[in-house]
Amino acid sequence: MSLTEDASLTRCGYTAIVGRPNVGKSSLLNRILGQKISITSRKPQTTRHRILGIKTNGTDQAIYVDTPGLHGNEKRAINRYMNRAALSTINDVDIIVMMTAGSTLTAADREIIDRLPLRNIPVILAVNKVDAVSDKKRLLPLIEELARQTGLTHIVPVSARTGENVERLEALVNSMLPPGPFLFPEDQMTDRSERFLVGELVREKLMRRLGQELPYATTVVIEEFFEKNAIIHITALILVEGVNQRRIVIGTAGGLLKEIGTDARLDMEKMLGRKVFLRLWVKVKEGWADDERSLPLLGYHDT
């Protein structure tokens, strides 16, 4: 009998990474895995889907769930979907990593903490961006104050950007995992397909290249994904909500769309380990983000 077949020798469980938008949840997951699984940008609500990141280390398998940032704006169907994706995860995991950024709790942080099932599921407070704290002697009083404010006993200051204290956070998570057999092969890193991941890479470049509002009016659908002559051929459809938005995404003489495509293709080749031929095109679909019936067809599923 192998080690992973004997449930008495292994630990395995789900850990949700939750928090308000833009606190570094996806960056933390990528740091833990040592590979880019979740897309990142400086704009809030970059993550729209629940994404599993699987970290197997010896006898421990921690299955991290990166969730969309919880927010109060539920005016549109896409926002309601993201909140459902995050909140439904909280009650189905073994451990919660509640992530904040900076030395003080915001009103949004407090609201999320109040919604956590603190009695039933262990919660770790991960305070991100401690690399910005030059005097490390300030960390202990900070942790003590956060413990007083939240009532949480497990508080770990981390930096998703530099990796500071991330191993300590992982060790704490692993110590809380319930006994049980591994749920995924030891070499598997995510439950998402390559097709999904390349679509997310295109959306990441849209988030990074476009202005403050326009990225939220876009989504990406992978129409073709196949290999021929050792080259991966990918066709990605970028949906926008209006004609003017289409003009902006394409740019003057197609310049912006070409830059987005080049950035995405280079990341795809790094991830897939093969040459990629990427074709992007842009189509107007009015009201896609507020159409409850269309969202599942565009890849936004509650389960």
Secondary structure, 3 states (H helix, E strand, C coil): CCHHHCHHHCEEEEEEEECCCCCCHHHHHHHHHCCCCCCCCCCCCCCCCCEEEEEEECCEEEEEEECCCCCCCCCCHHHHHHHHHHHHHHCCCCEEEEEEECCCCCHHHHHHHHHCCCCCCCEEEEEECHHHCCCHHHHHHHHHHHHHHHCCCEEEECCCCCCCCHHHHHHHHHHHCCECCCCCCCCCCECCCHHHHHHHHHHHHHHHHCCCCHHHHCEEEEEEEEEECCEEEEEEEEEECCHHHHHHHHCHHHHHHHHHHHHHHHHHHHHHCCEEEEEEEEEECCCHHHCCCHHHHCCCCCC
